């Protein structure tokens, strides 16, 4: 696996820095716990439908910090920044495309501010919502520059790693990975979203898990995997497929099932108890980093951590 490059962050931003890095701990056989959902959590805290989550980093910082603190209290080893839609392409849809560096830096600073000793800050980087040429109108260089702008700001705010998540197109994911590796010293992770059809699992752009593992690693990702899109039982299946392809580090962030409309409100059906048993199965595969995606909250993380502590993988550490 590639070694993480030395960081250029100022020591003052890393007062709570872990003694060992993410890759060091994974190499020692640890299974690390990531946190749960950001968007669905913030929606319960006042984020309006169609609103910009990243603006909350500047406008209601206490809400963002409180969310992350609850995840760390639930047992997370690492927590995501509130920056999933923090690229210039996404932020300009809200009229704040000129605030990329500010909002991403704040996102990382908020997680760093509440991280315990040994807790990692993971910058969240989602899709740009654009297609690269020739399918779309954005050049590869423009895409690269946008990712570099966002990811360097996350590092400035104190991030230890970045996860380029919820990706559907390999070209975009690979460009983001390259931007992270060229411009930062962060541990680089990347995940794609797969749906199961009659011929197996594919992203919306037709990428198979097999191709994703090979090409994301070739692009330079330290950790690869999948997130969102499926309930945890399908994630167990995907985890097995990916583990058969590589002995490298893998990450899975599962939704709490497929959302349903109940009483006029969105409901995610998978309980912490239901998911915890499957998290233990994922740890045994082994999947090296486990976390929650849409619909999961602190209770899901707490149940997951308890399951991981009782798994043979965790017991061997």
Number of C-alpha atoms within 10 A of each C-alpha: 13 12 10 19 12 9 13 11 16 11 11 9 15 16 12 17 20 14 9 10 16 22 18 13 14 16 14 9 15 19 25 22 24 28 29 31 27 25 17 16 18 17 13 9 12 13 16 11 7 7 12 19 21 23 23 20 25 14 10 11 14 13 16 24 21 14 23 28 20 17 25 25 15 20 20 27 24 26 29 26 30 30 27 24 21 34 28 22 20 20 21 14 10 12 10 17 15 11 17 25 21 17 26 33 25 25 33 28 23 25 30 27 17 19 24 18 13 15 21 26 30 28 34 29 28 22 22 19 9 14 17 16 10 9 8 9 11 14 13 16 11 12 21 18 17 19 30 23 19 27 35 21 23 34 27 19 27 29 31 27 26 25 27 27 23 25 25 20 19 19 16 21 27 22 18 29 27 19 21 29 19 11 14 25 20 26 24 25 26 31 27 28 23 27 15 13 8 5 6 10 19 20 20 14 12 14 17 17 23 17 15 24 25 14 17 23 22 11 17 19 28 22 23 28 27 26 26 27 24 23 21 27 17 18 23 21 11 22 23 16 16 25 18 11 13 14 10 16 21 24 27 27 29 28 26 28 23 17 18 12 9 9 7 7 9 13 15 18 15 19 15 18 14 16 25 22 17 18 28 25 20 27 24 16 16 20 25 24 24 26 26 27 25 24 25 26 22 24 16 26 29 23 20 29 25 17 20 25 14 11 19 14 20 17 10 8 10
